[in-house]
Amino acid sequence: MKVNILGSGTSTGVPVIGCDCAVCTGYAPKNQRTRASIALEQDGDVILIDTAPEMRIQVLRAGIKKLKAVFYTHMHADHVHGFDDLRAFYFKSREPLDIYLLPEMIPELRDRFRYAFENTGYNGAIPQVRLHAISSSQFRVGNFDVETVRLPHGHVETCGFRFGNFAYATDFKTFPEQCVRSWQNKIDVMIASGIHFGHHSTHSCIPETIELFRSLGVKRGIISHLAHEVDYDRHNLLLPPGIELAFDGMTIDLKPTVS
């Protein structure tokens, strides 16, 4: 399985509009962050987790021409608002795209992009999708065996995903103990959010994410969803062995294991 980090930034992206800090005004390539999203490829199937506002740019940069499915972690704008660009995949495939998300997310997605699900009089091209509620913690999509967990993120829950020895979780404050037990010592590589080194009421921060990796027994931990307070070249050097910061375009090749 190959993992492509399409975007590694928090909700504002980096640089932040109007900000004069050193990270935002500098030109370090690994500080140029689009909103958080990843793509996974296995045996010819490609899935996308979240459709960031820059989704079109991200998939063009990664050379992605077809998708097996899209998974959503949650409905916040920085993870969803590239949805309309999914219509381009239908132009060639002529097949609706399968979307997987938690049941409570479906009404919000349908309401936010009502023109794609109801006759509103809109005459343009629309995303052609099939919505699937994630009703089981374990299921299979194409060549991917998927395990999910629910994670607290303020007043909502987000969906974390495990695919064999790889896991992805973004926009959470903590991992409930039952989730830690479920995934403990099963993960070789994990990408998880860690917004910055300070404190946040609804997001895990970098020190908390480092402790999560230790609790789970992760062999290689990659911290994504980074804010502009994080300077890749400077702060990556401060992390413990086996843990690193993500950057846009980062790729990881994983050896297969039994899930």
N, C-alpha and C positions, 0 to 999 in steps of 0.2 A: 504494500500500500504506500502511496505517495501522498503527502500532505503539503498543500501550498497555502501559506499565510497570505491571503489576498489583502487584508487590511489589519493593522495592529493598533489603531488609534481609538481613543475614547470618543464620546459623542460629539465633541467640537471638531474632531480632526486636529492635525498638527501640520502646519502652523495654524494658530487660532486667529480668526479675523480680528484685526485691530490690535493685536498684542505685540509689544516691543521687546519681549524677553529674548535672551540669547538664543534659546532653542528655536523660537518662532522666526527670528530674523536671520538666523544662520542658514547655511546651505548643506549641512551634513545630510547625506542621502538617507541614513537610517533614522533620522528624526522627521522625515516626511511621511506622515501617517494618514492613510485613509481610514474610514471607519471599519470596525472589526468584522471580519468574515474569513472563513477558510473554505478550501475545496479539497476533497479527498478523491483519489483515483485508485481503483483496484480492479484488475482483470478487465479493463476496458470500460467500466462503469465509473461515472463521475457524479458526485453529489456535492451540493453547495450547502453550507450552513450559514444562514442569514443572507439577506439581500441589502447590503449597505447602500447608502445614497450614491456611492461611486461604483456600484456594481458593474456597470457597463465598462468603465475604464479598467476595473480589476480583472474581469474575465478576458478582455482583449489582451491585456498585458500578459496574462497567464496562458494565452492560446487555447482557452476553453471554447469548444465549438458545439458541444452537446452536453446535456445533463440527463442523468437518470432520475434525479429527484432533488428537491430542496427541503431542508429541515430548518425550522425556526426555533431559536432559543426563547424569544419573547417578542412582544409587539412594540417595544420602544422604537422611536423614529429612526435612530441610527442603525437599527438592525433590520428594518423592514422597508424603508422608503425607496429602495431600488426595485421594488416589486414590479413596476410597470415595464421595466426592461426585460423581464422574463418573456414578454411577447415575442422577442426576436428569435428565441429558440424554436418557436412554433413555425416560423417562416420556412424553415428547412425540414424539420422533422414531421410536420403536420400531425403531431400527436400531442395531446394535452400533457402538461407536466404535473407529476405527482408532488404534492406539498404535504409535509408531515408536521403537525404542531399539536400542542396540548388542546384538549377540547374547549377550554374557556377562551382560547385565543381566536377561535374561528369566528364568532360574531364580530369581534373587533376588526379582524382582517376584512371581512365582508363589508362592514360598514365603512371602513376607511377607503376602500377601493370599490365602492358600490357599482361603478360603471362596468366592472369586470364580471359581476355576478347577477346584475339585474338589467332589464331594459330601461335605461335612463334617457334614451334618445341620442346617446353618443354614437357617432358614426365611424370613429376611427378604429384602428386595430387595438385589440385588448389582449391581455394575458390569457392564454388558454390553459387552465389548471384544473386539477382534481384535488380536493381537500380531503385529507385523511386525519382523523383525530387519533392521537397517540393514546390508545386505551390500554396498552400492555407495556410493562417495563422492558420486555424483550421481544424483538420481532426481526424480520429479515426484509431488506429492500435490495433487489438485484443481487449483487455479489457481496453485500455488506450485512453482517450480523450486528444488530444494534441493541444496546442496553441504555436505558435512560434513568435519570434521577431528577427529582424536583428540588430546587434550591431557592432559598429566600432572597429576595431582592426588593427591599422596601415593602410596598403594599402588594406586590405581585410575586409569583414564583417564576423562575426561569427553568429551562430544560437543559440539563447536562447530558452529554452523549459519550458512550464508550463503544469503540469498535475494536474488539480483541484487546491487543496490548497498547492501544492508543485511546486517549480521552481528551475531550474538549469541553470546557465549562467557562462561561463568561457571564458577567453581571450577576454576582451573588455576593452576599456578605459573609456567610459561613457555609460550611458543609455540615449538615446535621449528622449526628453520630451514626445513625443507621446507614447513611450514604457512605461514610468513611469505611464502615465495616464491609459494605457491599463491594467496594472497589479496592480495598486494601491489598497491596502486594500483587495486584493484577495488571499494573500499568507500567510499561517501559518508558513511554513518552507521553507527557500531558502538556497541553496548552491551556492556561487558565488566566483569567483577568487579574490584574493588580494595578490599580489606577495610578498610584504614585507612592511615595514613601511616608505620607502623612496619615491623616485620619479621614474617614468618610462614613456616613451613617448607613449607606445602602450598598456600598462596594467594598470588596476585599482590597486592601492595600498591599503593597509589595511585601512587607514583613509578614503579613497574615498569609499571603499566598505561599511564601517560602515555607512557613510552618505547615500549611496544608500538604505541600509536596512531601514533607517529611512524614506526616501522619499517614499518608497513603502509601509510602514506600516507593515513590516515583523515582525511576532511575535517571531520567532527564526531564527537567521541568523548564518550560518556556512561558514567560510572563508576557501577556498581551493586553490589549485595551488600555494603552498607555496615554497618559496626559502629557501636556507640554512641560510640566515640571521635571520630566524624566529626559535626561540627555543620554542617548545610547552609548556614545563612546566613553563618557565619564562614569556613568552609573553601572554599566555592564561589568566593569572591572571590580565592583564592590560586592558582587553576588557570590554566594558560596559555590564550591565545585558542584557541577552537575546541574546548575540553574543558570539561565541566561534570559536576556530580553529578546522579544520578538521584533521583527522588522518586516515591512511590506516586501513581498516577493521571496521571503525565506521559504525554503523547501526542506522537507524531512522525508527520508526513505526509511520505511519500517520493514523489518523482517516479519513474515507471518508467524503467528502463534495460535494455539487453540484457545478460543475465548471461553 
